[in-house]
């Protein structure tokens, strides 16, 4: 491992339950969080005392999405549906009753949103009309995570049946099913150049898929002791971070998947429970992590 230095800068506290969702805000120094307490909070980096409650929903929230053009925060309320919040006025400006299932992820491409549900459906939504266009049902098990490839115009969906399925963003047809892991796929992300898809699973393995070669497996790493909950790339695309149920965060070279740093409680005053979500901000390259311990940590990576 390298001489990379990781420093814990701040801890954001105030949530009353596990924190599951982090989302970038309208400016680089703002972000949103939510979790098991249904509280949706706006924060300012560098000011942990400035947490601002912008919404409260009566069920857990696993998924947030900030729609910059419309200045709307999409809140996925489990077992109910979507609430669209104006974060400035702190009022609901739209809602959509979707399902009685849990909402695991929300992604947007152009004027279309994609919502991954625990009943195996990916709901396709027209963001301008706030109307459902289609239900993509390719598995009986949960659709856990989403990633958009804007170059190839593809949507990658990770499922609890251990597969990743690739859909055409134009036709919404299923193009390919990848037998990716030996357990639930919890996180997928395209590299910034869109040449590779990275996936992490309950099986604790990190895998790299070559997009141009039909999503053939290029590399596999036994990355953690327990489930990989989330992975993100640094703003410059050079680094990648994974968060795990084993309470650690790991920093990787994005090109080689060489492990550069382990961030944990013993060495860095890290989280004492599962790390659920990451957000790598453009604000001074700070990395955020959210945990079952109800806190959000801010890390300086250098």
FENQUI-V27925 format. One record per helix or strand of 2 or more residues. SS is the DSSP state (H for helix, E for strand). FROM is the first residue (numbers start at 1). LEN is the number of residues. If there is no record, write none. Layout:
BEGIN
<<SS & FROM & LEN> <SS & FROM & LEN>>
END
This chain:
BEGIN
<<E & 6 & 7> <E & 19 & 6> <E & 30 & 6> <E & 39 & 6> <E & 47 & 10> <E & 61 & 7> <E & 72 & 6> <E & 81 & 6> <E & 91 & 7> <E & 103 & 7> <E & 112 & 6> <E & 121 & 6> <E & 131 & 7> <E & 143 & 7> <E & 154 & 6> <E & 163 & 6> <E & 174 & 6> <E & 185 & 6> <E & 196 & 6> <E & 205 & 6> <H & 211 & 3> <E & 216 & 7> <E & 228 & 6> <E & 239 & 6> <E & 249 & 5> <E & 259 & 5> <H & 265 & 4> <E & 275 & 6> <E & 286 & 6> <E & 296 & 6>>
END
